[in-house]
Amino acid sequence: MKQSGNESRRRFLKLSSWLALGIAFGPKAIVQTFANSKARITKREKIMTQTTATGTEQAADQTAIRPFHFNFPDAKLADLRRRVNATIWPERELVPDASQGVQLGTMQKLAQYWGKDYNWRKGETKLKAVPHFITEIDGLDIHFIHVRSKHENALPIIITHGWPGSVIEQLKVIDPLTNPTAHGGTAADAFDVVIPSLPGYGFSGKPTAPGWNPVSIAKAWATLMQRLGYTRYVAQGGDWGNAVSETMALQHPPGLLGIHTNMAATVPADISRALAVGGPPPAGLSPDEQHAWDQLADFFTNGLGYALEMNNRPQTLYGIADSPIGLAAWILDHDIRSYQMIARTFDGKPEGLTRDDVLDNVTFYWLTNTAISSARLYWDTRHNLPPGGFFDVRGIQIPVAVSAFAEEIYQAPKSWAEKAYPKLIFYNKHDKGTHFAAWEQPADFTADLRAAFKSLR
């Protein structure tokens, strides 16, 4: 009896883990959930160290598109460096791998560079090199980058980051998308690029009440594109960006032509059920499908710790708001393959991301004090939307394009993508690349977007 009870408990925990990321809702749930959540959205918590709006801007209609400027004082950067250098370290992990979490050696190498040689101002210069704006939508200030192409008939695209990312993820692809003739493309490949910060992330407002989740965010993004004057556009995203883009597809606002995802939701129902209860894979899987199964089984067995805590108790994470090294470790521990790539980078073997790339993003979270506010997106989604698997099929009926990178949480097989998206217009399987496609593999990401949306221009 004891063995049977333990097995039941393990299966319950697996099921809880699988459902914890629940946003696999269909069109009817989208409509109803948005109606229920709209009234709960309230104004942002002001972040005085970031905004430098003029008196004229402050007096303007908050729903207008306003330029946004930011600056972080030297004193805040000095305090960050002091905290990094004063870190109290635990003992080393007891195993020779990362199975107990982010390894001490990796974090000490990160801290040594962060506390001595890293220069935020270099990353800040890149961030300031693109135009920033802000507008109030449903009572919350939404920050976004907006770069128009010099080419006529450029296709507008709204690109959404995820966690633990930020708008910094997409900086490398802005010029290749908006200025294709300087990056091996033609004028016919041009995009106008809009990159918003999710609510509670970066420079966007911090919600002061529940109600901001993929349903309300998707609606806000459609409002944003309408305010910018775009009557035809496409959407792109990975991680939470995929959830938002797929939700936009379900809401199907006027003008949305199609979406592209680099973290597709294609897992068939029988696969989802088997994973949830810890059962064996269904018979007859192709090699690509078996590979996807293996990746998913590993992630939901070993890789969900961060999501479970943010789903259930995000406010408890005070340590990552108070300790830069705690924040960095939390951000690095997203999925094993991107962690391993980042660890190799700090071992002096950069591939895709540099040390500065990684620390630009972590420092951005620190300076904006968004460790907890960003985590609440998990809680809000779990508590205010119908349950389901993050990767479950949602029934999208508009054109969809898929990029399947080799070391994503799972590499979506083409066979699953074809079933999940009846109007699949593009699929490309990559033999490299982890979770942060635009950031890590900008050339492949750009090439895919050009090819993916060619038929929709």
C-alpha positions, 0 to 999 in steps of 0.5 A: 500500500505504501508503494502505491500511495507514493506512486499516486503522490508522484502522479499527482505532483506531475499532474499539478506541474503540468496544469500549473502553467495553465493557459491552454484555453479556447476561443470561448474561454478567451472571450469570457475571461477577458470580460471578467478580467477587464474591470480588474485592471488598474493604473501602474505603480510609478517608477520615479527613477525611470521616467523623465517626462516633461511637464507637457508630456505629463499633461497630455492625454495619457492614451496618446503615444508619448516619447519615453526617456530613461536614466539610471543614476550612477549611485544605483549602479555603484550600489549594485556592484557593492551588493554583488561583491558582498554576496554571501556564498553557500557551499558548492553543490554535492553533484558534478552537474546542474541537477541541484540547480545553478552551479556555484562555479558558474555564479562565482564567475558571473559575479566576478565579471559583474562586480568588477568589469561589466559596464551597464552603460554599454548595454544602456547605449544600445537600448537608448539607440532605438526610440521608446514610447509609452501609452496608457491602455486600460489604466496601465502605462505600456512601454514599447520600442517602435522603429519604422522602416525607411522602405515603403510597404513595410509589414508591421510586426508586434514582437513579444518577449517572455520571462526571463526576458525583456525587450533587450532580447529583440534588440539584435533583430530590429535593424535587420528587420527594418533595414533589410537591404543592409543585412542581405535582404531586399526592400520587399522584406522590410518590417515596421517593428513594435516591441512592447514590454509586458505589464510588470516588466521593464519600463511598463507599468506594474499592475496594482491589482490582478487581471493582467494575463495573456487575455488582457495583454493580447487585447492591449496589443491590438489596441496598441497597433490600432493607436499606431495606425496599423490596419494590417499587421502580424504578431510574433512571440516565444515563451509568454510572447507565444501565449500572447500571440496565440491569444491574439490569434484567437481573439482575431482583432481586425488587421491581424494577418497571422502569427509566428512562434518560436515556442509553438503550442502543438502538443497533442491531447494524448501526449499531454495526458500521458505526460501529466500522469507520468505514463509512457509515450504513446506507441508509433511516435516518429523520431522527431515526436519521440525527441519532443516527448523526451524533452518535455518529459525531462522539463516537466520532471526536472525543470518546472521549479521556477514556474511552480513558485511563481504560479503559487507564491511570487510574493515570497521571492523577496530574495531576488528583489534584494540580492543581485546574485539571487536574481541572476541565479533565478533568471539563469535557471529557466531551462537546462539547455539555455542554462548550459549554453550560458554556463559555457559562456562564462567558462569562456566559450560564448555561443549565441550570447555573450557575458554582456548579453546575459548581464544586460538583461539581468541588470535591466531586471535589477534596475527596474525592480521588476523581479516580483512584478514580472513573476506575478504574470504566472500567478495571475494566469494560473488563478484567473484563466482556465487550466491547461498545459502551456503547450496544448493546442488552442485551435488557432484558425488564422495563418501560423508560422513556426520556427523550431529551434533545436534546444528549445524546451521542446522542438515542435515536430512538423507533424504536430504543427500541421495538426495544431495549426490548420493554416500552417504557412511556414515551418523551419527546423533548426539544428541549433538555438535554445530558448532565446531565439531572437537574442541568440540566433538573430540571423536565423530568426530574421531569415525565418520571419522574412520567409514566414510572412512573404505570402501575407504581404 
